[in-house]
Amino acid sequence: MKAAPATGWQPVLAPAIVRRHDRVRGADLLVLPERVVVLTGRAALVVGLCDGTRTVPAIVDELAGRFPGAPIVTDVPPFLDRLRKEGWLR
C-alpha cells in the first residue's frame, strides 16, 4: 500500500489515462487502457485541476473559492488519494 500523499504532492493523470468529454453521454470520462470511468458531479472539475502544477492544498483552495460552504477540505483530498491508489493519478 502506498503512503498518504504529502501536502507537496502535485497530482497529474497517469500517462495511460486520458480525460475526455463524451458528447453522447453528456459526461466527462477517464479513459483507461481496459475500461472507462464516468466522472459524476464535480469530479471532472476536480480531476481537471490535477495538471501537475497545483498541490492538493492549492486545488482545495481553488475549489473552496469557487464553492463557498461546500465540504471541499474534507472531501477532495480523500477523493484524490483514492484516485492515486487506483493508479489513475501520480
C-alpha positions in Angstrom: 0.0 0.0 0.0 1.3 3.5 -0.9 1.7 6.1 1.8 -0.7 9.0 2.0 0.4 11.8 -0.3 2.4 14.7 1.2 1.0 18.2 1.0 3.5 18.9 -1.7 2.0 16.3 -4.0 1.1 17.8 -7.4 -1.4 15.3 -8.8 -1.5 14.6 -12.5 -3.2 11.9 -14.6 -1.1 8.8 -15.1 0.4 8.5 -18.6 -2.0 5.8 -19.7 -5.1 7.8 -18.6 -7.0 10.2 -20.9 -9.7 12.6 -19.8 -12.3 13.5 -22.4 -15.9 14.6 -22.7 -18.3 12.2 -24.3 -21.0 14.2 -26.1 -23.3 11.2 -26.5 -23.4 10.6 -22.7 -23.0 14.2 -21.9 -20.4 13.2 -19.4 -16.7 13.6 -18.7 -14.7 10.3 -18.7 -11.4 8.9 -17.7 -10.4 6.5 -20.5 -8.1 3.8 -19.1 -6.4 1.0 -21.1 -9.2 -1.5 -20.5 -12.1 0.5 -19.1 -13.9 3.8 -19.0 -14.8 5.7 -15.8 -17.6 8.2 -15.9 -16.9 11.2 -13.7 -20.0 12.4 -12.0 -20.9 15.5 -10.0 -17.9 17.8 -9.7 -15.3 15.0 -10.1 -14.4 16.2 -13.7 -13.7 19.7 -12.3 -11.5 18.3 -9.6 -9.6 16.0 -12.0 -9.3 18.9 -14.4 -7.3 20.8 -11.8 -4.8 17.8 -11.5 -2.4 19.1 -14.1 0.8 18.5 -12.2 1.3 22.2 -11.4 -1.0 22.5 -8.3 -0.5 20.9 -4.9 -3.5 19.3 -3.2 -3.9 22.4 -0.9 -3.9 24.7 -3.9 -6.6 22.6 -5.6 -8.6 22.7 -2.3 -8.1 26.5 -2.1 -9.2 27.0 -5.7 -12.3 24.9 -5.2 -13.2 26.4 -1.9 -13.1 29.8 -3.6 -15.5 28.6 -6.3 -17.8 26.7 -4.0 -18.0 28.5 -0.6 -19.5 26.4 2.1 -19.0 23.1 0.3 -17.1 20.4 2.2 -14.1 20.7 -0.1 -11.5 20.3 2.7 -12.9 17.0 3.9 -14.0 15.6 0.5 -11.3 16.5 -2.1 -8.1 15.2 -0.5 -9.5 11.7 0.2 -11.0 11.6 -3.4 -7.6 12.4 -4.9 -6.0 9.9 -2.7 -8.4 7.2 -3.9 -7.6 8.1 -7.5 -3.9 7.8 -6.7 -4.4 4.4 -5.1 -6.3 3.2 -8.2 -3.2 4.3 -10.2 -5.1 7.0 -12.1 -3.1 9.9 -10.6 0.6 10.1 -9.9 
